[in-house]
């Protein structure tokens, strides 16, 4: 039962990372449902989760994709809200809508595979095999890293809030001059802009691919949420804008385009100069104003650390929030003693790691708003 609990908790984390409402109460409800079902029956597991981890019809497609990716290691395209067959070697998970006798009852499901995915969440991406890295890349593509909402100047109709004089007057005229209904309005909200600066120097090369895939997931999530999307840059010996390349739909195609566009892959690090160039060319003109800025770097600055500190202070004044992801932070005994990190940390709101799938999920939650922030 302990293995089953760990497996279901890991699956719920995957659903929650993809944007589903898989909170603790829903996970407990799923476990209570499985007490009365056969945990080795994939159909029972599927429907126990679908009836407890989904809150509205909009969650069903997301749940199907997460179930297929978590228990079979493949991604399912969004389609009709009928549970798709999930294939794992010779094991088939049939739809509950299949007529009786049309398919044989599945014998078992490889729960060890699901437990292996939970183990991968904590594994350093620099130490993964090729197969494990491919699995982590698929799970990164499922992340829903939507930025926290901000209030805009525009209004839209609402049942309560500020009085809307124009709509109220039109309603009065429509009713022949009788004041019987007041119309209200409130400010629209939209996701904040997210800006990501990914260090692609030699010291960050084991993590650069995963971080760029995370940036691709952020760009896709921002576009689906109706925001301005994400602005993505690579930083090394020069600054390269990768927004156009990473807005492509397919992750592998986007990564190939980004790799071709980066001229200084695995080179040196001049983060202070690149940050100054970003602020001069893009940030000061509006890209960083009110945005959530994520810098993914280990802080090994070969240039002037004082320049980096000056530009970080300038960035902190422009941005809504600054998040720094350092993959080395997860190592036992790590202390930010390098000159670059020491100069940057006073101007950072959230200091986290980005070394694993679980760390990238935490980074996605930090992008999502102040409720998910951790004390530095």
LUMPA-242684 format. One line per field, with one value per residue (C-alpha): residue number from 1; residue in three letters; x, y, z. Coordinates in nm, 4 decimals. Example, Ala and Ser with C-alpha at 12.3 -4.5 7.8 and 13.67 -1.06 7.14 Angstrom:
REM LUMPA-242684
n: (1 | 2)
res: (ala | ser)
xx: (1.2300 | 1.3670)
yy: (-0.4500 | -0.1060)
zz: (0.7800 | 0.7140)
//
This chain:
REM LUMPA-242684
n: (1 | 2 | 3 | 4 | 5 | 6 | 7 | 8 | 9 | 10 | 11 | 12 | 13 | 14 | 15 | 16 | 17 | 18 | 19 | 20 | 21 | 22 | 23 | 24 | 25 | 26 | 27 | 28 | 29 | 30 | 31 | 32 | 33 | 34 | 35 | 36 | 37 | 38 | 39 | 40 | 41 | 42 | 43 | 44 | 45 | 46 | 47 | 48 | 49 | 50 | 51 | 52 | 53 | 54 | 55 | 56 | 57 | 58 | 59 | 60 | 61 | 62 | 63 | 64 | 65 | 66 | 67 | 68 | 69 | 70 | 71 | 72 | 73 | 74 | 75 | 76 | 77 | 78 | 79 | 80 | 81 | 82 | 83 | 84 | 85 | 86 | 87 | 88 | 89 | 90 | 91 | 92 | 93 | 94 | 95 | 96 | 97 | 98 | 99 | 100 | 101 | 102 | 103 | 104 | 105 | 106 | 107 | 108 | 109 | 110 | 111 | 112 | 113 | 114 | 115 | 116 | 117 | 118 | 119 | 120 | 121 | 122 | 123 | 124 | 125 | 126 | 127 | 128 | 129 | 130 | 131 | 132 | 133 | 134 | 135 | 136 | 137 | 138 | 139 | 140 | 141 | 142 | 143 | 144 | 145 | 146 | 147 | 148 | 149 | 150 | 151 | 152 | 153 | 154 | 155 | 156 | 157 | 158 | 159 | 160 | 161 | 162 | 163 | 164 | 165 | 166 | 167 | 168 | 169 | 170 | 171 | 172 | 173 | 174 | 175 | 176 | 177 | 178 | 179 | 180 | 181 | 182 | 183 | 184 | 185 | 186 | 187 | 188 | 189 | 190 | 191 | 192 | 193 | 194 | 195 | 196 | 197 | 198 | 199 | 200 | 201 | 202 | 203 | 204 | 205 | 206 | 207 | 208 | 209 | 210 | 211 | 212 | 213 | 214 | 215 | 216 | 217 | 218 | 219 | 220 | 221 | 222 | 223 | 224 | 225 | 226 | 227 | 228 | 229 | 230 | 231 | 232 | 233 | 234 | 235 | 236 | 237 | 238 | 239 | 240 | 241 | 242 | 243 | 244 | 245 | 246 | 247 | 248 | 249 | 250 | 251 | 252 | 253 | 254 | 255 | 256 | 257 | 258 | 259 | 260 | 261 | 262 | 263 | 264 | 265 | 266 | 267 | 268 | 269 | 270 | 271 | 272 | 273 | 274 | 275 | 276 | 277 | 278 | 279 | 280 | 281 | 282 | 283 | 284 | 285 | 286 | 287 | 288 | 289 | 290 | 291 | 292 | 293 | 294 | 295 | 296 | 297 | 298 | 299 | 300 | 301 | 302 | 303 | 304 | 305 | 306 | 307 | 308 | 309 | 310 | 311 | 312 | 313 | 314 | 315 | 316 | 317 | 318 | 319 | 320 | 321 | 322 | 323 | 324 | 325 | 326 | 327 | 328 | 329 | 330 | 331 | 332 | 333 | 334 | 335 | 336 | 337 | 338 | 339 | 340 | 341 | 342 | 343 | 344 | 345 | 346 | 347 | 348 | 349 | 350 | 351 | 352 | 353 | 354 | 355 | 356 | 357 | 358 | 359 | 360 | 361 | 362 | 363 | 364 | 365 | 366 | 367 | 368 | 369 | 370 | 371 | 372 | 373 | 374 | 375 | 376)
res: (unk | unk | unk | unk | unk | unk | unk | unk | unk | unk | unk | unk | unk | unk | unk | unk | unk | unk | unk | unk | unk | unk | unk | unk | unk | unk | unk | unk | unk | unk | unk | unk | unk | unk | unk | unk | unk | unk | unk | unk | unk | unk | unk | unk | unk | unk | unk | unk | unk | unk | unk | unk | unk | unk | unk | unk | unk | unk | unk | unk | unk | unk | unk | unk | unk | unk | unk | unk | unk | unk | unk | unk | unk | unk | unk | unk | unk | unk | unk | unk | unk | unk | unk | unk | unk | unk | unk | unk | unk | unk | unk | unk | unk | unk | unk | unk | unk | unk | unk | unk | unk | unk | unk | unk | unk | unk | unk | unk | unk | unk | unk | unk | unk | unk | unk | unk | unk | unk | unk | unk | unk | unk | unk | unk | unk | unk | unk | unk | unk | unk | unk | unk | unk | unk | unk | unk | unk | unk | unk | unk | unk | unk | unk | unk | unk | unk | unk | unk | unk | unk | unk | unk | unk | unk | unk | unk | unk | unk | unk | unk | unk | unk | unk | unk | unk | unk | unk | unk | unk | unk | unk | unk | unk | unk | unk | unk | unk | unk | unk | unk | unk | unk | unk | unk | unk | unk | unk | unk | unk | unk | unk | unk | unk | unk | unk | unk | unk | unk | unk | unk | unk | unk | unk | unk | unk | unk | unk | unk | unk | unk | unk | unk | unk | unk | unk | unk | unk | unk | unk | unk | unk | unk | unk | unk | unk | unk | unk | unk | unk | unk | unk | unk | unk | unk | unk | unk | unk | unk | unk | unk | unk | unk | unk | unk | unk | unk | unk | unk | unk | unk | unk | unk | unk | unk | unk | unk | unk | unk | unk | unk | unk | unk | unk | unk | unk | unk | unk | unk | unk | unk | unk | unk | unk | unk | unk | unk | unk | unk | unk | unk | unk | unk | unk | unk | unk | unk | unk | unk | unk | unk | unk | unk | unk | unk | unk | unk | unk | unk | unk | unk | unk | unk | unk | unk | unk | unk | unk | unk | unk | unk | unk | unk | unk | unk | unk | unk | unk | unk | unk | unk | unk | unk | unk | unk | unk | unk | unk | unk | unk | unk | unk | unk | unk | unk | unk | unk | unk | unk | unk | unk | unk | unk | unk | unk | unk | unk | unk | unk | unk | unk | unk | unk | unk | unk | unk | unk | unk | unk | unk | unk | unk | unk | unk | unk | unk | unk | unk | unk | unk | unk | unk | unk | unk | unk | unk | unk)
xx: (0.0000 | 0.2945 | 0.4102 | 0.0579 | 0.0362 | 0.3736 | 0.2707 | -0.0605 | 0.1002 | 0.3579 | 0.0833 | -0.1095 | 0.2036 | 0.2279 | -0.1360 | -0.0835 | 0.2341 | 0.0352 | -0.2195 | -0.4789 | -0.6566 | -0.4877 | -0.4700 | -0.4244 | -0.7978 | -0.8464 | -0.5466 | -0.6947 | -1.0264 | -0.8523 | -0.6742 | -1.0039 | -1.1641 | -0.8822 | -0.9440 | -1.2653 | -1.1176 | -0.8504 | -0.5271 | -0.3868 | -0.6721 | -0.5649 | -0.9264 | -1.0066 | -0.7021 | -0.7935 | -1.1528 | -1.0660 | -0.8330 | -1.0620 | -1.3529 | -1.1414 | -0.8568 | -1.0689 | -1.2857 | -1.4483 | -1.4629 | -1.1588 | -0.9418 | -1.0254 | -0.7888 | -0.5058 | -0.5773 | -0.5711 | -0.2329 | -0.0861 | -0.2210 | -0.0754 | 0.2621 | 0.2937 | 0.1895 | 0.3073 | 0.5804 | 0.4220 | 0.2407 | -0.1187 | -0.2521 | -0.5675 | -0.8755 | -1.2273 | -1.2897 | -1.2943 | -1.0073 | -0.7563 | -0.5899 | -0.2626 | -0.0104 | 0.2771 | 0.4437 | 0.1554 | -0.0690 | -0.3767 | -0.5935 | -0.9392 | -1.1966 | -1.4785 | -1.7145 | -1.5994 | -1.8866 | -1.8600 | -1.6697 | -1.5147 | -1.1713 | -1.0085 | -0.9726 | -0.6203 | -0.4134 | -0.1850 | -0.0053 | 0.3579 | 0.3361 | 0.7149 | 0.7239 | 0.5198 | 0.7472 | 1.0434 | 0.8979 | 0.8745 | 1.2432 | 1.3282 | 1.1718 | 1.4564 | 1.7411 | 1.9962 | 1.9499 | 2.3281 | 2.3422 | 2.0604 | 2.0969 | 1.9689 | 1.6419 | 1.5880 | 1.6587 | 1.4027 | 1.1434 | 1.2232 | 1.1974 | 0.8473 | 0.7424 | 0.8929 | 0.6744 | 0.3675 | 0.4487 | 0.1969 | 0.4201 | 0.1731 | 0.2750 | 0.0793 | -0.2063 | -0.1861 | -0.4602 | -0.4807 | -0.6293 | -0.9042 | -1.2463 | -1.4946 | -1.8534 | -1.8901 | -2.1790 | -2.0290 | -1.7588 | -1.7317 | -2.0477 | -2.0461 | -2.2195 | -2.2342 | -2.3910 | -2.6246 | -2.7520 | -2.8053 | -3.0005 | -3.2158 | -3.2898 | -3.3731 | -3.6291 | -3.7956 | -3.6235 | -3.6876 | -3.3866 | -3.4275 | -3.0831 | -2.7329 | -2.4456 | -2.0974 | -1.7475 | -1.4082 | -1.0509 | -0.9386 | -0.6534 | -0.3868 | -0.0693 | 0.2441 | 0.5221 | 0.7894 | 1.1499 | 1.4046 | 1.7809 | 1.9479 | 2.3216 | 2.4633 | 2.8295 | 3.0503 | 2.9820 | 2.6050 | 2.6111 | 2.4757 | 2.1634 | 2.1188 | 1.9120 | 1.6598 | 1.6359 | 1.5713 | 1.3009 | 1.1514 | 1.1603 | 0.9772 | 0.7064 | 0.6751 | 0.6402 | 0.3696 | 0.1788 | 0.1848 | 0.0441 | -0.2397 | -0.3280 | -0.3839 | -0.0808 | 0.2019 | 0.4036 | 0.7599 | 1.0750 | 1.3708 | 1.7398 | 2.0598 | 2.3599 | 2.7256 | 2.9842 | 2.7002 | 2.3251 | 2.0964 | 1.7200 | 1.5480 | 1.1821 | 1.0949 | 1.2732 | 1.1146 | 0.7602 | 0.7368 | 0.4837 | 0.7056 | 0.9671 | 1.2359 | 1.1935 | 1.2158 | 1.5303 | 1.6969 | 1.6201 | 1.7497 | 2.0714 | 2.1337 | 2.0709 | 2.3096 | 2.6610 | 2.8376 | 2.7199 | 2.9524 | 3.1665 | 3.2559 | 3.0357 | 3.0119 | 2.6797 | 2.7221 | 2.7856 | 2.5040 | 2.2597 | 2.3565 | 2.2985 | 1.9595 | 1.8527 | 1.9799 | 1.8210 | 1.5073 | 1.4507 | 1.4505 | 1.2113 | 0.9465 | 1.0381 | 1.1372 | 0.8954 | 0.6527 | 0.7700 | 0.8788 | 1.2442 | 1.4104 | 1.7895 | 1.9233 | 2.2959 | 2.5556 | 2.7005 | 3.0524 | 3.1163 | 3.4383 | 3.3762 | 3.3358 | 3.1262 | 3.0633 | 2.9074 | 2.6807 | 2.5677 | 2.4943 | 2.2884 | 2.1009 | 2.0004 | 1.8826 | 1.6857 | 1.5270 | 1.3950 | 1.2302 | 1.0931 | 0.8004 | 1.0023 | 1.3475 | 1.4023 | 1.7496 | 1.7834 | 2.1262 | 2.1559 | 2.4469 | 2.2249 | 2.0953 | 2.4404 | 2.5068 | 2.7016 | 2.6566 | 2.7094 | 2.6852 | 3.0454 | 3.1375 | 3.1794 | 2.8910 | 2.6395 | 2.7503 | 2.6932 | 2.3564 | 2.1813 | 2.0975 | 1.8784 | 1.7034 | 1.3540 | 1.3627 | 1.6718 | 1.6045 | 1.7660 | 1.6903 | 1.8775 | 1.5902 | 1.2341 | 1.1064 | 1.3154 | 1.1706 | 0.8205 | 0.9085 | 1.0408 | 0.7106 | 0.5224 | 0.7437 | 0.6640 | 0.2970 | 0.2730 | 0.3652 | 0.1573 | 0.4142 | 0.7204 | 0.9695 | 1.1720 | 1.5206)
yy: (0.0000 | 0.2297 | 0.1839 | 0.2554 | 0.5732 | 0.6994 | 0.6223 | 0.8065 | 1.1053 | 1.1236 | 1.1079 | 1.3851 | 1.6014 | 1.5513 | 1.6577 | 1.9592 | 2.0605 | 2.0490 | 2.2914 | 2.0517 | 2.1049 | 1.8029 | 1.9374 | 1.7306 | 1.6760 | 1.5404 | 1.3085 | 1.1727 | 1.1208 | 0.9239 | 0.7040 | 0.6380 | 0.5434 | 0.3002 | 0.1304 | -0.0042 | -0.0781 | -0.2955 | -0.0944 | -0.3363 | -0.2590 | 0.0384 | 0.1267 | 0.1473 | 0.3672 | 0.5896 | 0.6488 | 0.6908 | 0.9734 | 1.1230 | 1.1483 | 1.3009 | 1.5007 | 1.6854 | 1.9833 | 2.0773 | 1.9588 | 2.1695 | 1.9424 | 1.6198 | 1.6549 | 1.7579 | 1.4602 | 1.2171 | 1.3478 | 1.3257 | 0.9741 | 0.8502 | 1.0191 | 0.9073 | 0.5433 | 0.4628 | 0.7158 | 0.8664 | 1.1900 | 1.1833 | 1.4571 | 1.6331 | 1.4676 | 1.3565 | 1.3293 | 0.9495 | 0.7868 | 0.6793 | 0.3367 | 0.3540 | 0.1052 | -0.0308 | -0.3222 | -0.5759 | -0.4056 | -0.2154 | 0.0178 | 0.0026 | 0.2779 | 0.2358 | 0.3017 | -0.0099 | -0.2592 | -0.5598 | -0.8435 | -0.6243 | -0.6333 | -0.8584 | -0.7350 | -0.6044 | -0.8203 | -0.5765 | -0.2447 | -0.1658 | 0.0485 | 0.0359 | 0.2603 | 0.5237 | 0.4993 | 0.5413 | 0.8695 | 0.9893 | 0.9026 | 1.0968 | 1.4099 | 1.4255 | 1.3173 | 1.5737 | 1.6174 | 1.6239 | 1.2588 | 1.1136 | 0.8494 | 0.9124 | 0.7262 | 0.9043 | 1.2418 | 1.1715 | 1.0882 | 1.4070 | 1.6113 | 1.4746 | 1.5700 | 1.9185 | 1.9707 | 1.9069 | 2.1869 | 2.4717 | 2.7620 | 3.0508 | 3.3816 | 3.5459 | 3.7729 | 4.1496 | 4.4103 | 4.6079 | 4.9496 | 4.8076 | 4.7178 | 4.4429 | 4.3818 | 4.2262 | 4.1436 | 4.3737 | 4.6337 | 4.9868 | 5.1411 | 5.1431 | 5.4723 | 5.4125 | 5.0667 | 5.1823 | 5.4763 | 5.2495 | 5.0101 | 5.2983 | 5.4169 | 5.0619 | 5.0437 | 5.3741 | 5.5886 | 5.3643 | 5.3003 | 4.9366 | 4.7812 | 4.9139 | 4.7851 | 4.7329 | 4.6817 | 4.5767 | 4.5753 | 4.3004 | 4.0761 | 3.9127 | 3.7182 | 3.9168 | 3.9016 | 3.6427 | 3.7054 | 3.4227 | 3.4663 | 3.1247 | 3.0914 | 2.8659 | 2.8856 | 2.5800 | 2.5449 | 2.5398 | 2.3071 | 1.9998 | 2.2007 | 2.4366 | 2.1941 | 2.1261 | 2.4961 | 2.5898 | 2.3228 | 2.4731 | 2.8143 | 2.6609 | 2.5291 | 2.8762 | 3.0388 | 2.7912 | 2.8264 | 3.2070 | 3.2023 | 2.9663 | 3.1831 | 3.4879 | 3.6806 | 3.8373 | 3.5168 | 3.4936 | 3.6684 | 3.4299 | 3.5113 | 3.3109 | 3.4658 | 3.3664 | 3.5739 | 3.7506 | 3.8035 | 3.6125 | 3.6527 | 3.3134 | 3.4154 | 3.3428 | 3.0056 | 2.8793 | 2.9797 | 2.6888 | 2.4251 | 2.1155 | 2.1104 | 1.9253 | 2.1551 | 2.4597 | 2.3256 | 2.2600 | 2.6152 | 2.7590 | 2.5564 | 2.6872 | 3.0458 | 3.0379 | 3.1269 | 3.1010 | 2.7632 | 2.6263 | 2.9386 | 3.1800 | 3.3936 | 3.7707 | 3.7971 | 4.1570 | 4.2818 | 4.0715 | 4.1929 | 4.5522 | 4.4905 | 4.3373 | 4.6332 | 4.8883 | 4.7236 | 4.5593 | 4.5958 | 4.9738 | 5.0001 | 4.7882 | 4.4208 | 4.4008 | 4.6595 | 4.4870 | 4.1440 | 3.8304 | 3.7918 | 3.4511 | 3.4230 | 3.0672 | 3.0711 | 2.9304 | 3.2775 | 3.2027 | 3.5542 | 3.6025 | 3.9716 | 4.2499 | 4.1311 | 4.4914 | 4.5585 | 4.2569 | 4.3922 | 4.7340 | 4.5877 | 4.3544 | 4.6562 | 4.8284 | 4.5193 | 4.4882 | 4.8429 | 4.7687 | 4.4170 | 4.3072 | 4.0152 | 3.8642 | 3.4890 | 3.3317 | 2.9587 | 2.8105 | 2.4324 | 2.4101 | 2.5284 | 2.1719 | 2.0313 | 1.9535 | 2.2283 | 2.4801 | 2.8444 | 3.1367 | 3.2459 | 3.3215 | 3.6867 | 3.6849 | 3.5265 | 3.7446 | 4.0555 | 3.9415 | 3.7928 | 4.1216 | 4.2095 | 3.8693 | 3.8022 | 3.4208 | 3.2011 | 2.8445 | 2.5569 | 2.4231 | 2.0959 | 1.8449 | 1.8002 | 1.8663 | 2.1849 | 2.3023 | 2.2378 | 2.4558 | 2.7235 | 2.7103 | 2.7663 | 3.0642 | 3.2151 | 3.1594 | 3.4154 | 3.5292 | 3.2570 | 3.0018 | 3.2042 | 3.0739 | 3.2818 | 3.3217)
zz: (0.0000 | 0.0614 | -0.2998 | -0.4243 | -0.2147 | -0.3401 | -0.6976 | -0.6714 | -0.4975 | -0.7755 | -1.0384 | -0.8602 | -0.8612 | -1.2368 | -1.2811 | -1.0535 | -1.2400 | -1.5644 | -1.4173 | -1.2778 | -0.9417 | -0.7765 | -0.4223 | -0.1061 | -0.0500 | -0.4011 | -0.3626 | -0.0393 | -0.2177 | -0.4934 | -0.2388 | -0.0565 | -0.3882 | -0.4646 | -0.1289 | -0.2859 | -0.6296 | -0.7863 | -0.7948 | -1.0543 | -1.2913 | -1.5083 | -1.5817 | -1.2084 | -1.1488 | -1.4442 | -1.3374 | -0.9695 | -1.0672 | -1.3263 | -1.0824 | -0.8038 | -0.9646 | -1.2236 | -1.1291 | -1.4614 | -1.8249 | -1.9108 | -1.6938 | -1.8796 | -2.1758 | -1.9435 | -1.7178 | -2.0125 | -2.1268 | -1.7776 | -1.7208 | -2.0483 | -1.9936 | -1.6305 | -1.6627 | -2.0143 | -2.0907 | -2.4005 | -2.4794 | -2.6055 | -2.8307 | -2.7094 | -2.8571 | -2.7657 | -2.3945 | -2.4076 | -2.2170 | -2.4834 | -2.4776 | -2.2853 | -2.4189 | -2.2118 | -2.3914 | -2.4116 | -2.1533 | -2.2793 | -2.0703 | -2.2349 | -2.2305 | -1.9817 | -2.2733 | -2.4600 | -2.4931 | -2.2702 | -2.4338 | -2.7041 | -2.5373 | -2.2881 | -1.9328 | -1.8670 | -1.6400 | -1.4634 | -1.4933 | -1.4394 | -1.1259 | -1.1011 | -1.4095 | -1.2284 | -0.9258 | -1.1598 | -1.2856 | -0.9272 | -0.8817 | -1.1988 | -1.0473 | -0.7961 | -1.0247 | -1.1387 | -1.5143 | -1.5577 | -1.4442 | -1.6546 | -1.9216 | -2.2737 | -2.2057 | -1.8733 | -2.0319 | -2.3056 | -2.0377 | -1.8423 | -2.1629 | -2.2217 | -1.8691 | -1.9021 | -2.2087 | -1.9878 | -1.7426 | -1.7196 | -1.6186 | -1.6453 | -1.4915 | -1.2136 | -1.3295 | -1.3230 | -1.3395 | -1.6635 | -1.7321 | -1.9503 | -1.8102 | -1.8827 | -1.7632 | -1.4199 | -1.1835 | -0.9189 | -0.8823 | -1.0191 | -1.1699 | -1.5513 | -1.6476 | -2.0241 | -2.0028 | -1.7239 | -1.9328 | -2.2345 | -2.0133 | -1.8839 | -2.2395 | -2.3435 | -2.0615 | -2.1481 | -1.8864 | -1.5880 | -1.3659 | -1.2743 | -1.3248 | -1.2612 | -1.4710 | -1.3275 | -1.4578 | -1.3281 | -1.4497 | -1.6835 | -1.5786 | -1.7931 | -1.7169 | -1.6533 | -1.9066 | -1.8290 | -1.9325 | -1.9170 | -1.9496 | -1.9852 | -1.9268 | -2.2029 | -2.0991 | -2.0563 | -1.6838 | -1.7514 | -2.0535 | -1.8602 | -1.7683 | -2.0634 | -2.2727 | -1.9932 | -1.9061 | -2.2681 | -2.2872 | -1.9729 | -2.1429 | -2.4405 | -2.2044 | -2.0454 | -2.3880 | -2.4934 | -2.1644 | -2.1840 | -2.5356 | -2.4397 | -2.1364 | -2.3527 | -2.2296 | -2.4212 | -2.4047 | -2.2834 | -2.3978 | -2.3988 | -2.4295 | -2.4079 | -2.2362 | -2.2597 | -2.4378 | -2.6225 | -2.5875 | -2.8287 | -2.8504 | -2.8874 | -2.8590 | -3.2210 | -3.2258 | -2.9028 | -2.9960 | -3.2377 | -3.1397 | -3.1400 | -2.8633 | -3.0635 | -3.3622 | -3.1359 | -2.9675 | -3.3021 | -3.4136 | -3.0843 | -3.1047 | -3.4560 | -3.3407 | -3.0408 | -3.1587 | -2.8200 | -2.6901 | -2.4160 | -2.4219 | -2.1439 | -1.9192 | -1.9229 | -1.7482 | -1.6347 | -1.9875 | -2.1332 | -1.8682 | -1.9443 | -2.3149 | -2.2407 | -2.0283 | -2.2810 | -2.5860 | -2.4447 | -2.0707 | -2.0409 | -2.3368 | -2.1700 | -2.1912 | -1.8242 | -1.6854 | -1.4507 | -1.5695 | -1.3862 | -1.4841 | -1.4442 | -1.4664 | -1.4906 | -1.4236 | -1.1843 | -1.1260 | -1.2543 | -1.3795 | -1.5768 | -1.6207 | -1.3666 | -1.0718 | -0.9670 | -1.3083 | -1.2569 | -0.9197 | -1.0696 | -1.3524 | -1.1161 | -0.9051 | -1.2215 | -1.3254 | -0.9811 | -1.0058 | -1.3419 | -1.2905 | -1.0801 | -0.9444 | -1.0099 | -0.9757 | -0.9937 | -1.0647 | -0.9867 | -1.0463 | -0.8011 | -0.5158 | -0.4701 | -0.3919 | -0.0258 | 0.1467 | -0.1335 | -0.0438 | -0.2889 | -0.2457 | -0.6077 | -0.6918 | -0.9383 | -0.7003 | -0.4094 | -0.6220 | -0.7594 | -0.4553 | -0.2780 | -0.5776 | -0.6140 | -0.4799 | -0.5087 | -0.5161 | -0.6280 | -0.8144 | -1.1600 | -1.1524 | -1.1804 | -1.2970 | -0.9458 | -0.9266 | -1.2587 | -1.1245 | -0.8251 | -1.0626 | -1.2535 | -0.9273 | -0.8456 | -1.1841 | -1.1087 | -0.8309 | -0.4799 | -0.3140 | -0.4290 | -0.3292 | -0.0808 | 0.1576 | 0.0199)
//
